[in-house]
Amino acid sequence: MALTTAKAIDNWKPKGAQEFKPCGNRLGLYLRGSESGSKIFYWRKVGRWFALGEYGKDEGQLSLPDAIGLAAECNKRFKQGTRPEEIIGAYRGLESITDNIPAEPSKARQGRVRKVRASGKIHTYEDAFEAYCAAYEANRQAGPSRNQPRSLHRYHVPNDFAKLPIREIRRGDIFDWMLELLREKHETARKLRSLMDSVFEFAINKGACSDNPVPSQRSFKIPMPKRKPRGSLVYTRLPELWHWLDGSRSKLTTIMAVKLVMLSAHRVGVVQAARWEHIDPDTRQWTIPEREDKEAKGLMKSGRQHTTTLPKGFMEELLAIKGNTPWLFPSLGSSDFISEPTIRKLLKRFDSDITAHGFRNTFKTWARNEGFADWIADAYVDHSLKGLDASYRREDPARIVAECAKVTETLYEYCKNG
């Protein structure tokens, strides 16, 4: 909802670290608020945000009419061919209403902002990135998801750029090397651009800079290449793989891990870290508990509880290899459970083009061919429902478990007997 009056702005209570609200016109004028109580006018142009000044009635602050007039003047200059950053820079040196665009926050907030800067020491982009990681790293799931930002920064952000003062970075400092990375590694560059955008927004909130110079995705005019799907096995070859595994000389725990990937269609990380305490031998139900933290391994990506009923024959095979360990598939090395490369290596020996994750696609195509409803197949692989199903389908959890048990039994028979 747009904020079109001073009363509406006064009554607005932002939620979260930052929230933007339009101010009811087509001038690109927005108000950014935070839970701390700050409300700052921004002018948005060519995909970038430019701070105009704090909302308020005190000296050095902007009222809504003043901000509207200022945004209108900014747009006028832009139409005359002046770049947005030049417009803002020039306005900060004029004796007019545009003097209300502060290079620093108002005096009422300077002490707090300087305190944050002193404690956070955000001077360079590297500092901003480290502060961003310290603030949000724990919110990411332990493992690849948590490591990704640091990997992107370490291997793809030029060192010279990382050492630049955060306040002095301009779009031109980013565009050329980001363009080159997009041409070479489009998906990596896309993730990095998004990460850098978040880092600069974090730095703005911390008072370390006032502008976000990260170019928008469309600024590069490079079409997204067609994504190559994960290598998957044609479902009609499932019996062939199953019998090949039975004749393999690989370690039995590795063979059983691959079979469980085939039967459950779970992500390989869930199968790797499967625990005996989650399996009831009597009901043959493997119940993966709901996620309660970001550190536990072997849980569903969605964080939801998920139950798979294992076929009787397969359950007997699993119990035959049970040892004195909490893991279904313990590792012979230093780690607790079998590694993903161990599973991948066995699969590559059968077919170099397939991946463990690809069995999720294999399962979906098999299930559709067998006539199982899409919503059951989605529940089986723990995908969220879509469309009208997401709005109106409210199935009894016990029925979902029962329906999925039929799927597992049918898939087991198909793999064994074709």
C-alpha positions as CSV (number, residue, x, y, z in Angstrom):
1,M,0.0,0.0,0.0
2,A,1.4,3.4,-1.0
3,L,2.1,6.1,1.6
4,T,0.3,9.2,0.2
5,T,0.0,11.3,3.3
6,A,2.2,12.4,6.2
7,K,-0.3,10.8,8.6
8,A,0.1,7.5,6.7
9,I,3.9,7.7,7.0
10,D,3.7,8.6,10.7
11,N,1.4,5.6,11.4
12,W,3.5,3.1,9.3
13,K,5.4,0.6,11.4
14,P,8.0,-1.2,9.2
15,K,8.7,-4.9,9.8
16,G,12.1,-6.5,9.5
17,A,15.5,-5.0,8.8
18,Q,14.2,-2.9,5.9
19,E,11.0,-2.4,4.1
20,F,10.2,-0.2,1.1
21,K,6.9,1.5,0.4
22,P,6.0,3.6,-2.6
23,C,4.8,7.2,-2.0
24,G,1.8,7.1,-4.4
25,N,3.2,8.7,-7.6
26,R,5.2,7.7,-10.7
27,L,8.3,9.7,-9.7
28,G,10.1,6.7,-8.4
29,L,9.8,8.0,-4.8
30,Y,9.9,5.4,-2.0
31,L,10.3,5.4,1.7
32,R,12.5,2.9,3.4
33,G,11.8,2.0,7.0
34,S,13.2,-0.4,9.5
35,E,12.3,-1.7,12.9
36,S,14.7,0.8,14.5
37,G,12.2,3.6,13.5
38,S,14.3,5.2,10.8
39,K,12.4,6.3,7.6
40,I,14.4,7.5,4.7
41,F,13.2,8.7,1.3
42,Y,14.7,7.1,-1.8
43,W,14.6,7.9,-5.5
44,R,14.7,4.7,-7.6
45,K,16.0,5.0,-11.2
46,V,17.5,2.5,-13.7
47,G,17.3,-0.2,-11.1
48,R,19.3,1.7,-8.4
49,W,18.3,3.3,-5.1
50,F,19.5,6.8,-4.2
51,A,19.0,8.1,-0.7
52,L,17.3,11.6,-0.7
53,G,17.0,12.2,3.0
54,E,15.3,11.3,6.3
55,Y,11.6,11.8,6.7
56,G,10.7,14.3,9.4
57,K,9.9,17.9,10.3
58,D,13.2,18.8,12.0
59,E,16.0,20.7,10.4
60,G,17.9,18.6,7.9
61,Q,14.9,16.3,7.3
62,L,12.4,16.0,4.5
63,S,8.6,16.4,4.6
64,L,6.6,14.4,2.1
65,P,5.9,17.5,-0.2
66,D,9.6,18.3,-0.2
67,A,10.5,14.8,-1.1
68,I,7.9,14.7,-4.0
69,G,9.3,18.0,-5.3
70,L,12.8,16.7,-5.1
71,A,12.0,13.5,-6.9
72,A,10.3,15.5,-9.6
73,E,13.4,17.6,-10.1
74,C,15.6,14.5,-10.2
75,N,13.4,13.0,-13.0
76,K,13.5,16.3,-14.9
77,R,17.3,16.3,-14.8
78,F,17.4,12.6,-15.8
79,K,15.2,13.2,-18.9
80,Q,17.7,16.0,-19.9
81,G,20.4,13.3,-20.1
82,T,22.1,13.6,-16.7
83,R,23.2,10.4,-15.0
84,P,21.4,9.7,-11.7
85,E,24.6,9.6,-9.6
86,E,25.6,13.0,-11.1
87,I,22.2,14.4,-10.3
88,I,22.4,13.3,-6.6
89,G,26.0,14.5,-6.3
90,A,25.2,17.9,-7.8
91,Y,22.2,18.4,-5.6
92,R,24.2,17.9,-2.5
93,G,26.1,21.0,-3.3
94,L,23.2,23.4,-4.1
95,E,21.6,26.0,-1.9
96,S,18.0,24.9,-2.3
97,I,15.5,22.3,-1.2
98,T,18.0,19.8,-2.6
99,D,20.4,20.6,0.3
100,N,18.1,18.3,2.3
101,I,19.8,15.3,0.7
102,P,22.3,14.5,3.4
103,A,25.6,12.9,2.8
104,E,25.3,11.7,6.4
105,P,22.3,10.9,8.6
106,S,20.8,13.6,10.7
107,K,22.5,14.7,13.9
108,A,20.0,12.8,15.9
109,R,21.3,9.5,14.4
110,Q,24.9,10.3,13.8
111,G,26.1,9.0,17.1
112,R,24.4,5.7,16.7
113,V,25.6,5.2,13.1
114,R,29.2,6.1,14.1
115,K,29.1,3.7,16.9
116,V,28.0,0.9,14.5
117,R,30.8,1.9,12.1
118,A,33.4,1.9,14.9
119,S,32.3,-1.6,16.1
120,G,31.7,-3.1,12.7
121,K,34.7,-1.5,11.0
122,I,33.0,-1.4,7.6
123,H,35.4,0.6,5.4
124,T,35.9,-1.6,2.3
125,Y,33.7,-4.0,0.4
126,E,35.6,-6.8,2.0
127,D,34.6,-5.4,5.4
128,A,31.0,-5.2,4.4
129,F,31.0,-8.8,3.1
130,E,32.5,-10.1,6.3
131,A,30.0,-8.2,8.4
132,Y,27.1,-9.5,6.2
133,C,28.3,-13.1,6.7
134,A,28.7,-12.6,10.4
135,A,25.1,-11.3,10.6
136,Y,23.4,-13.9,8.4
137,E,25.6,-16.9,8.0
138,A,24.0,-18.9,10.8
139,N,20.6,-18.5,9.1
140,R,21.8,-20.8,6.3
141,Q,21.7,-24.5,6.4
142,A,25.1,-26.0,7.4
143,G,27.0,-27.3,4.4
144,P,27.1,-26.1,0.8
145,S,24.3,-23.6,1.3
146,R,26.3,-21.9,4.1
147,N,29.6,-22.1,2.3
148,Q,28.3,-20.7,-1.0
149,P,28.6,-17.0,-0.3
150,R,32.3,-17.3,0.9
151,S,33.1,-19.5,-2.1
152,L,31.6,-16.9,-4.5
153,H,33.5,-14.1,-2.9
154,R,36.8,-15.9,-2.6
155,Y,37.0,-17.2,-6.2
156,H,35.1,-14.6,-8.2
157,V,35.4,-11.2,-6.6
158,P,38.6,-9.4,-7.8
159,N,40.9,-8.7,-4.9
160,D,41.4,-5.0,-6.1
161,F,37.7,-4.5,-6.0
162,A,37.3,-6.1,-2.5
163,K,39.8,-3.6,-1.1
164,L,37.9,-0.5,-2.5
165,P,36.4,1.9,0.1
166,I,32.7,0.9,0.2
167,R,31.6,4.6,-0.1
168,E,33.6,5.2,-3.2
169,I,32.4,2.2,-5.3
170,R,30.6,3.0,-8.4
171,R,28.7,0.9,-11.0
172,G,31.6,1.2,-13.4
173,D,33.8,-0.6,-10.8
174,I,31.6,-3.7,-11.1
175,F,30.2,-3.8,-14.6
176,D,33.2,-4.9,-16.7
177,W,34.4,-7.8,-14.6
178,M,30.8,-8.9,-13.9
179,L,30.0,-8.9,-17.6
180,E,33.0,-11.1,-18.3
181,L,32.0,-13.5,-15.6
182,L,28.4,-13.6,-17.0
183,R,29.8,-14.6,-20.4
184,E,31.9,-17.4,-18.9
185,K,29.8,-18.7,-16.0
186,H,26.3,-17.2,-16.2
187,E,24.8,-19.0,-13.2
188,T,27.8,-18.3,-11.0
189,A,27.7,-14.6,-12.0
190,R,23.9,-14.4,-11.4
191,K,24.3,-15.7,-7.8
192,L,27.3,-13.4,-7.2
193,R,25.3,-10.4,-8.4
194,S,22.5,-11.2,-6.1
195,L,24.9,-11.7,-3.2
196,M,26.6,-8.4,-3.8
197,D,23.3,-6.6,-4.0
198,S,22.5,-8.0,-0.5
199,V,25.9,-7.0,0.8
200,F,25.4,-3.4,-0.3
201,E,21.9,-3.2,1.1
202,F,23.3,-4.4,4.4
203,A,26.0,-1.8,4.2
204,I,23.4,0.9,3.6
205,N,21.5,-0.2,6.6
206,K,24.6,-0.1,8.7
207,G,25.4,3.5,7.5
208,A,28.6,2.5,5.7
209,C,27.4,3.8,2.4
210,S,24.3,5.5,0.9
211,D,24.0,4.0,-2.6
212,N,23.8,0.5,-4.0
213,P,25.9,0.5,-7.2
214,V,25.3,-3.2,-8.2
215,P,23.9,-3.2,-11.8
216,S,20.6,-4.9,-12.4
217,Q,20.5,-8.2,-14.2
218,R,18.9,-6.7,-17.3
219,S,21.7,-4.1,-17.5
220,F,24.0,-6.7,-19.0
221,K,21.7,-7.7,-21.9
222,I,23.1,-11.3,-21.9
223,P,20.4,-13.9,-22.4
224,M,20.3,-16.7,-19.8
225,P,21.7,-19.9,-21.3
226,K,19.5,-22.9,-21.3
227,R,20.1,-24.8,-18.1
228,K,21.4,-28.3,-18.4
229,P,19.4,-30.6,-16.2
230,R,21.0,-33.0,-13.8
231,G,21.9,-36.2,-15.5
232,S,19.1,-38.7,-14.8
233,L,18.4,-42.3,-15.7
234,V,15.6,-43.2,-18.1
235,Y,13.1,-44.8,-15.8
236,T,12.9,-48.0,-18.0
237,R,16.5,-48.7,-17.0
238,L,15.8,-48.8,-13.2
239,P,15.6,-52.6,-13.2
240,E,18.8,-52.8,-15.2
241,L,20.6,-50.7,-12.6
242,W,19.1,-52.6,-9.7
243,H,20.3,-56.0,-11.1
244,W,23.7,-54.5,-11.9
245,L,24.0,-53.4,-8.3
246,D,23.2,-56.9,-7.1
247,G,26.1,-58.2,-9.1
248,S,28.5,-55.4,-8.2
249,R,31.6,-56.1,-6.0
250,S,31.2,-52.7,-4.3
251,K,30.8,-52.4,-0.5
252,L,27.3,-53.6,0.5
253,T,26.5,-50.4,2.4
254,T,27.3,-48.3,-0.7
255,I,25.0,-50.6,-2.9
256,M,22.2,-50.3,-0.3
257,A,22.6,-46.5,-0.2
258,V,22.2,-46.3,-4.0
259,K,19.1,-48.5,-3.8
260,L,17.6,-46.3,-1.1
261,V,18.2,-43.2,-3.3
262,M,16.4,-45.1,-6.1
263,L,13.4,-46.1,-3.9
264,S,13.0,-42.9,-1.8
265,A,13.9,-40.3,-4.5
266,H,15.4,-38.3,-1.6
267,R,18.2,-35.9,-2.1
268,V,21.5,-37.7,-1.6
269,G,22.3,-35.7,1.6
270,V,19.2,-37.2,3.3
271,V,20.2,-40.8,2.4
272,Q,23.8,-40.3,3.4
273,A,23.0,-39.3,6.9
274,A,20.0,-41.7,7.5
275,R,19.9,-42.8,11.1
276,W,18.6,-46.0,12.6
277,E,16.7,-44.1,15.3
278,H,14.4,-42.7,12.6
279,I,13.4,-46.2,11.4
280,D,10.7,-48.4,13.1
281,P,11.5,-52.0,12.2
282,D,7.9,-53.1,12.9
283,T,6.1,-50.6,10.7
284,R,9.1,-50.2,8.4
285,Q,8.5,-46.5,8.5
286,W,11.5,-44.2,8.0
287,T,10.3,-40.9,9.6
288,I,12.7,-38.0,9.1
289,P,11.9,-35.5,11.8
290,E,11.1,-31.8,11.4
291,R,14.1,-29.5,11.3
292,E,14.7,-27.5,14.5
293,D,18.0,-26.0,13.7
294,K,20.4,-25.3,10.8
295,E,23.1,-27.7,11.9
296,A,21.5,-31.1,11.8
297,K,22.3,-33.3,8.8
298,G,20.1,-35.8,7.0
299,L,16.9,-33.7,7.3
300,M,14.6,-32.6,4.5
301,K,15.4,-29.4,2.6
302,S,11.9,-28.1,3.3
303,G,12.4,-28.7,7.0
304,R,9.2,-30.7,7.2
305,Q,8.7,-34.1,8.7
306,H,8.6,-36.8,6.1
307,T,7.7,-40.5,6.2
308,T,8.7,-43.3,3.8
309,T,7.4,-46.8,4.3
310,L,10.1,-49.2,3.2
311,P,9.1,-52.5,1.4
312,K,9.4,-55.6,3.5
313,G,12.1,-57.2,1.3
314,F,14.2,-54.1,1.3
315,M,13.8,-53.6,5.1
316,E,15.2,-57.2,5.6
317,E,18.2,-56.3,3.5
318,L,18.8,-53.2,5.5
319,L,18.6,-55.0,8.8
320,A,21.1,-57.6,7.5
321,I,23.8,-54.9,7.3
322,K,23.0,-53.1,10.5
323,G,26.1,-52.6,12.7
324,N,26.9,-50.9,16.0
325,T,26.5,-47.4,14.6
326,P,23.7,-44.8,14.5
327,W,24.1,-44.5,10.8
328,L,22.5,-46.8,8.1
329,F,25.5,-46.3,5.9
330,P,28.6,-45.7,8.1
331,S,31.9,-44.6,6.5
332,L,35.1,-46.5,6.8
333,G,37.0,-43.2,6.9
334,S,37.1,-40.4,9.4
335,S,33.6,-39.1,8.8
336,D,30.4,-40.5,10.4
337,F,28.6,-41.6,7.3
338,I,29.1,-42.4,3.7
339,S,30.2,-39.6,1.4
340,E,28.4,-38.3,-1.7
341,P,31.5,-38.9,-3.9
342,T,31.3,-42.6,-2.8
343,I,27.7,-42.9,-4.1
344,R,28.5,-40.9,-7.2
345,K,31.5,-43.0,-8.1
346,L,29.4,-46.2,-8.0
347,L,26.7,-44.7,-10.2
348,K,29.3,-43.4,-12.7
349,R,30.6,-46.9,-13.1
350,F,27.2,-47.9,-14.4
351,D,26.5,-44.8,-16.5
352,S,28.8,-41.8,-16.6
353,D,26.0,-39.4,-17.4
354,I,23.7,-40.0,-14.4
355,T,23.7,-38.3,-11.0
356,A,22.1,-39.2,-7.6
357,H,20.0,-36.1,-7.7
358,G,18.7,-37.1,-11.1
359,F,16.7,-40.0,-9.6
360,R,14.1,-37.4,-8.4
361,N,13.4,-36.7,-12.1
362,T,13.5,-40.4,-12.9
363,F,11.0,-41.1,-10.2
364,K,8.6,-38.4,-11.3
365,T,8.5,-39.7,-14.9
366,W,8.1,-43.3,-13.7
367,A,5.2,-42.3,-11.3
368,R,3.4,-40.5,-14.1
369,N,3.8,-43.4,-16.4
370,E,2.4,-45.7,-13.7
371,G,-0.7,-43.5,-13.3
372,F,0.0,-42.1,-9.9
373,A,-1.5,-38.6,-9.3
374,D,0.9,-35.7,-9.5
375,W,0.0,-34.5,-6.0
376,I,1.0,-37.9,-4.6
377,A,4.3,-37.8,-6.5
378,D,5.0,-34.3,-5.2
379,A,4.3,-35.5,-1.6
380,Y,6.6,-38.4,-2.2
381,V,9.6,-36.2,-3.0
382,D,8.5,-33.5,-0.5
383,H,7.8,-30.9,-3.1
384,S,5.4,-28.1,-2.1
385,L,2.0,-28.3,-3.8
386,K,1.3,-25.7,-6.6
387,G,-1.7,-23.9,-8.0
388,L,-5.1,-24.8,-6.7
389,D,-3.7,-27.9,-5.0
390,A,-1.6,-25.6,-2.7
391,S,-4.7,-23.6,-1.9
392,Y,-7.4,-26.3,-1.5
393,R,-5.8,-29.7,-1.0
394,R,-5.8,-30.5,2.7
395,E,-5.1,-34.2,2.9
396,D,-5.0,-36.3,6.1
397,P,-1.2,-36.9,6.8
398,A,-2.0,-40.5,7.5
399,R,-3.6,-40.9,4.1
400,I,-0.5,-39.3,2.4
401,V,1.7,-41.8,4.2
402,A,-0.5,-44.7,3.1
403,E,-0.7,-43.5,-0.5
404,C,3.1,-43.1,-0.7
405,A,3.6,-46.6,0.8
406,K,1.8,-48.0,-2.2
407,V,4.1,-46.0,-4.5
408,T,7.2,-47.4,-2.7
409,E,6.0,-50.9,-2.9
410,T,5.2,-50.6,-6.6
411,L,8.5,-49.0,-7.4
412,Y,10.3,-51.7,-5.5
413,E,8.6,-54.5,-7.5
414,Y,9.3,-52.6,-10.7
415,C,13.1,-52.3,-9.9
416,K,13.3,-55.9,-8.9
417,N,11.2,-57.5,-11.6
418,G,10.9,-54.8,-14.4
